[in-house]
Structures are given as structure tokens and as C-alpha cells.
Amino acid sequence: MEFFTWFNPNIPTTILSKVFPFLDEKIFPRIEVTGFAYTQYHAGEVGVLGGEDRVVIFVEELKPEIINKLPKEVHGVKTIILQGMFFLVEQGELPRFETTKCMYRPLIGGISIGCQGITAGTLGVVVYDLLTGEPCILSNNHVIAMNWGACKWGVGKEGKLEILQPGPYDIPECLTQGYSGRCPILLCSDEVVKKYIVGYLLRTERVYLPYEDKGQPGCKKGENVIDAAVAKPISKEVVKPLEVNYVGKVSEEVKEVEIGMSVKKSGRTTNLTFGKVVSIGAKLKVRGWGECWFVNQILFKADLTKQKLSTPIMGGDSGSLLVEDSPENHPVGLCFAGGIVDGKIVGVANPIKAVCDILKISFKPPTTPPPTKTPTPTITPPVTKIKIGKGKFMIKIKT
């Protein structure tokens, strides 16, 4: 039986059909468990391509009384128990950097952005709307839509919610207005909005809480696979599709990640960072505006052979496009959360295929229909009528 319709085909069938369902039913509901994922293990290290198949079980604390209650293996697959907590990387005070206050025109990926009402996140990339063929701005739901768990700021505001660049937090004229429930409200004046507006919320998929009786497409009730939204730019001239700051042009072809894949992202706060995929197919409890459950997520750590920064992601990097670290820059994920696993910061990303399918977007430009050929008119040869007798005619065709 298929566990989840969006799952990565690089996960072994046995793990999908037997191990994950067991963990989902018997282990994940426990209050001390924060998630599980598929990885490969070799010589004491997780996330090694070609290693032994393992499943990681994440827990809040590595206490003996917790570890002893968890299975050492499931259907023949050994488990690894790690301490892990996961949360939106948009929470709390954001670092301020002069570069994030810049106004970029045309818009490209990797820069500060946010809807009227939030602090600031990252513009992932400009893609194409499959329904219209027009360019649209891709980022997180909690960056440009705010319809996440207990926060319903963006509900019913499609076509009305203003998107600003840079994000409100990076605009000195914008002032915090407090909170609406658990949702922060940071508003800019009409005059400021007119100066910085780049678009309006176009489409999103809300993020559900675990106890709700509905989930995202392809998910069970109360579960999610993407934290994503798209905005319609105020004009085509204000955007530059498929271009990401410090990365360059990204591929029109999306790709599924695999264990050990080298990846990179460009974000509002940390700019260009490099990483390695350590787990895929992760089901996680992510804290934000309420604790929400996400499935089929990508976990990646910083690649310290390519950077000194010990983290791949920080607050304000939400919405960054995760791409394969290759000359082609294949899109593989959309960053939205972070975590602390075994004492080290990791990034969490949605699978890009699910983002594209659910939001009805594409990295491929719309196909231009071939020019319509004007049909050659059929010319009827002129005729001459010649009278040859009373009431009788003979028709002669001129050639």
C-alpha cells in the first residue's frame, strides 16, 4: 500500500510500504517523537550515498527512558535515534544586513520579500503560471500568504494582499503593529506600499493543523507537504524569470533529490550557502503558528568543505530555492524551516515537484504557438456566358 502520493522514488519500496507506515502509526504519535526519515549510513555518518539503508527517528531528548521504548529495527531496517527539533526559520528577531534592504528591480531569487503584514523572507525564484503562462513570484506561504496553522492573515486575500520588496522588516518606514492571535502584524503605510509594491498574492495552499479534518493534496487529514505560495507581479518588466542571486540561471528541469546530493541556496540572510542532503521522505512536527505536520521533506546540512558558516539556513531565508550544486542548477526544493539535529543546524525543504504540481507552476517558459498561416484563398476562375439560342446558354471557362 502506498504510504504517501508525493514520495521520492529514490526511497526503497520496502521502506515506503512497510517501515514508514509502521512508524507513522505506532511511533510518530508519541509526544516525545518529532519525526522520522530515510537515510543511508556508513562508518558512523548519516547521509552517505551507497551506505546501509536506515531510518532515523527524531526525539526531543535523548533520555534512556525514551530511547529504550523505541524499536532498534523495523521490518529488518535498523533505526538511528537522534535528538531533533524543527521550526520555521521566520520566527523571532531577524538578523539585519545592509544588503537585505536593497530594492532589486527586476526581481530575482535570493532577495528579501514579504507580504504586507509579516517581517521578511526570501523570494525563491520567478517561475511561470501553468494556467496563464505568465511569470509569477514563488516563495513560502508564511512569507507571502500567511495562511499557516493558527495564522489566517492571508485568508481570502488572493489578488488583494500586497507583496513588498524588500520585505516589511527591511523597510525602515514599516512599524510593528503587534499580534493578531499568534500572527505577527507588521504594516506599512499606503505611501510606503506604493513605493515598494511588486505584486499581489495569486495562489497558495493553506497549511493545516494536525487535528483538522482536511489535508493538502496527496496527504492525509491534518498533514502537509508544501509551505508555498505564488504572487502575480505588477508587470512583466518588474521580474526576471529563473534567475537567482549568487546562483545564476536555474534549470527548467526539476529534479528529485537523493541521499548525499550536493545542494546550494541563496537567501535573504545568509546569501549563498552549500549543503549535503542527509535525509529524504521525512515526516516532521514543525513549530510555527501552531505545530504542523509535514511529510516527504528534505533535510540538508551545511557542507563545511565549501563554507565556513556552520549553518545552511537562518531566519529570513524562508522561501529560498534549493538547487543541485551543479552547472545546471536543477531545482530540487523550497526551503521553509530549520532544525537542530544532534546539536547541529539543518535546513528543511519541500520537494519542488510537489510545489509545482500543487501550485500549478512550471520552470519551463510557456510554449509559443507557431504563427498561424493565412490560408490561401481558393480562386474560382471567371466564366463567360455565351447565348447560343433562345433560353439556352453554353458556359465557356477562361484560362
N, C-alpha and C positions, 0 to 999 in steps of 0.2 A: 504494500500500500504506500502511495506517495505521501511523504510527510508534509511537503510544502511545495506549491507550484512554482515558486521562483528560484528554487535551489540551484546552486552552482553545479554543473555537470562534472566538475573535477573532484567532487566528493564521492568516494566509493559507494556503490549501490547498497551494500550491506549496512553501512553506517546510516544512510538515509532511511532505509526501510525497517531496520531493527533497532539500532543503537539510539538514534535520535528520538524515535517515538517513546522508547523506554525512559530516557532522560526527561523528556517533555512531560510525561505523565507521572513518574514516580519521584523525580529529583528536583526539577525546576520549581514546583510549587512550594518547596520548603523555604521558610523565611530567611534562612542564613545563606541560601544559594542565590547568586546574582547572575548566573548564566552558564552556558556551555558552548563548545565549539569544536570543530575538527582541525587537527594539526598533524604534522609529521615530526617525529622525534629522532634525534641522533646524537650520541655522545653527550648527553646531558643538556641538549639545547632543543627548544621547540622552534618550529617554523623552518625546518631544514628539508628542502625538496629532495625526495628519494629516501627519506628516513622511514621509520616504522609508523604505521597509522596509529594515531592516538586520539582520544577525545579529552579535552580539558574541561574540568568543572571548576567554575569560579565561585568563591565563597567570600563573605565579608571578613571573616577572621580565620586564621589557621590555628584553631584550637583543637586539641586532641579529641575532645568530645564531639566535635563536628566532623573531623576527618575520619574518625573510626566508624561513623554511621554511613559513610559514602562508599559506593562499590569500587573495588580495585580493578574490576574489568566488567564490561557489558557485552554479552554475546561474543566473547573472545577478543574484544578490543580493550586494551589496557587504558586506564584513566590516569590523568595527571591532575592533582588538586592544587590550584593556585589562588592566592588572595587577589580579588579583583573587584573594583568599584567603577561604575560608568555613569557619566553625567554630560549634559550639554556643555559645550565649550563656550557658550554665550553667557553663562551665569557669572554673577559677581562683577567686580570692578575690572574694566578692560584696561590693558596697558595703552598708553598714549604714545604714538610715534608721529613725528612731523610728516612723514611720507603718507600716512593714512588720511591726513587732512586735505590732500591734493584733490582737486577736481579734474577727473580724467574725461576728455572728450576726444575721440569717440570712446565709448565704454568697451573695456576688455576684461577678461577674467583676472582674478587675483587682487582686486581693489576693494576698498571699503564701500559698503552699500547697506541700505536698511529701509524698511517701510516707516512711514510716519507712525510713531508710537513705540519703537524699540530703540536699542542702543546702536550697535553696528555689527555687521558681519561681513562676509565676503561674497562678491559676485563670482560665481563659479566660472561661467562662460556664456557667451551668446550663441544660442542654438536656433533651430527652426521649428516652428509650429506645424505639425503634420496636417492640421485642419485648414490652415490658410496658406502655408508656405512662407509666411512672414517671419522675420527674426524675432526672437524673444529672449529675455534675460533669465538665466537659471541660477537659483540659489536654494537655500533651505526654506522650509515652511516657517520656521521660527525666526527667520531673518527678514523675509518679505511678505509674509502672510499672517503669522501669529495666530494659528488655529491649532494649537498644540496642547493636548491634555486638558488641564484646567483653564488654560488661557484661550479665550474666544474672541480676542481683539479683532481678528480679521474676518469673522463670520459675516457673510452677506455683503462683503465689501469688494467683490470682484468688479473690476472696472472703475472703482472709486478710491481705493486705498493708494495713496501716493507713495512712490518709491523714490528715495533721495540718494544722490551720490555726491559726496561721501555720505555715510550713514549719519543719522541724527547725532550720535555721540561724538562724532568727529567734526561737527559744525558748531562753532563756539556760540552762535546765536540761539541754539536749541537748549531748552531748560527742562530738567526732570520735573514731571508733574505728579510724582508719587506712584501709587499702585492701584490697579483695579482688580480686586481679588488678589490673585497671585501673579497678575500680569503687569509688568512694568510699563508705565506710560511716559514716554519722552517725546514731547510735541514741539514742533517748530511753527512759527507764525506764518500766516498766509504769504507775507512778503518773502520770508526765507524759503518757503516751499517753491515759490515761483522761480527763485534763483537756482535751486538745486534739484528740482524735479527732473527725473529721467524716464518715468513711466508709471504705469498703474498695474496693480495685481491683476493677472489674467486668469490663472488657474492654479489650483492646489489640491492636494488630497489631505484631509484633516488627519491628525494623529490621535488615535483612540486610547482611552484608558482601559486597563485590564478588565474591569467589571462591566464594560459596555457590551451591548448585545450585537454589535456590528464591528467588523474589522476592515482593513484595507483590502483591495482586490488581491485575490490569491492567498489571503491569510484567514486564520480562524478568528472567531469573535474576540475583540479586545486586543488584537495583535496588529503590528505594523511592519512594513518593510522599507518605507521611504520617509524621509523628512525633507520634502522638496516642494518647490513652487516655481512658477514662471510668471514674469511680468511682461506686459506689452510696452515697448519703448514709445516715447512720444513721437519719434520719427525714425526712419531707417538710417538717416545720416548720423544719429547720435550713438550708434553701435557699430562694432567691428566683430563679425561672427568668427568663432573658432580661434580667437587669439587670446592667449593668457600671458600676463605679465611675468617676465623672467623665464617662461617656458617656451613661448613662441607659438607657432601654429600647431593645433592638435589635430589628430587624425579624424577623418569622417567615419571610421570604422571603430565601434566599441569592442571591448574585449572582456572575457571572463578572467578573473584573477586566479592564480594558483599559488600554492604554498611556496614561500621563498622568493616570489616575484619582487624585483626592484621597482619601486614606485617613487613618485615625487608629487608635490603640490605647491601651489603658490597662494598664500593667504594674506589677509589684511594686516595681521600682526607679525607673523614670523617670516613673511615673504617666501622664498624658495627653500623647501626642506626636502630631504630624501629619506626613504624608508624601505623596510622589508616587510612583506606580508607574512604574518606569523600564524594566523588562524582564519578560516573561512566558514561560512554557514553558521555563524554564531547566533544564538538566541540570548538576548541580554535584557536585563532590567535597567533602563536608563532613566536617571533622575533629571527632571526638568521642572515644568509646571505640572507636577504630579509625576509619579513613576510610571513610565510607559514601557511596554514590551515590544522589542524589535527582533525580527527573525532574519536569517541569511545575511548577517552583517560581516564586514571585512575588518579585521584587526591588523594594524601595522605598527611597527616600532621604528624609532629613528635609526638610520644607517650611519653609525659613528665612523665608518671608513670614509664617508663623504662629507661629514659636517661635524662641527664641534658642539653644536646645540644638542642637548640630551633629550629634547622632546620633538616630536614631529608636528605638534599642533598646540595652539594655545587659544585662550579666549579671544574672540574676534575673527578666528579662522573658519568659523562655521560657514559652510557653503562652498568651500574650496573644492575645485575639481581635482580628483586623484587620477593621475595618468601613469601608464607604464613608463619607467625610466629607460626610454629607447629613442632613437632618432625619429620614430614615427609618432611618439606621444599618444598611444592609444588610450582613450578614456576608459577607466575601469570602475570608478566610484565617485560618490559625492560625500565629502566629509561633513559630519554633523555633530559628532560627540567625541569625548576623550575618555580615558580611563587610567586607573593606576593598577597595574598588574605586576605582582611580585616586586612592588616598590618602584616600578618604572612606568613612565607615562606612555600610553599608547594612543593611537588615533583610531576612530571608528568611522566607517564609511558605508553608505548604502550601495548595493550593486547597481551600476549605471544602467544595465539593461532594464531592470525593474523601474528605475526612474523614467527612462524613455518611454516604456510601454504604458505605464500608468498615466503619465502626464501628456502623452501623445505628442512627443517631440522627437527630433532627429538631429544628428550631427551632419547629416547629408543635406546639402542645399537642394531646394526643390528642383525637380527636373523641368527644364524649359521645354514646353511642347514645340515640335517642329513647326515652322511657319506654314500657315495654311495656303495651299496652292489655289490660285484662282482658276476654276475650271474653264477650259477653252470652250467658248460658245459654239454650238452647232450651227453652221451656216447653211441655210436652205437655199439651194440655187434658185435664182429668179426664173420665172416661167413666162412664156408669152402665149396668149390665147389667139388662135387664128380661126376665124369664122370660115367654114367650108360649105355651109348650106343653111337653109332656114331651120333654126332650132338645134343645129348641130355644131360642135366645136372639136377641134383637134388641138392637143397640148403639145407644144414643142419646147424642150428644155434647152436653155442657152448654156453652152460650155465655154 
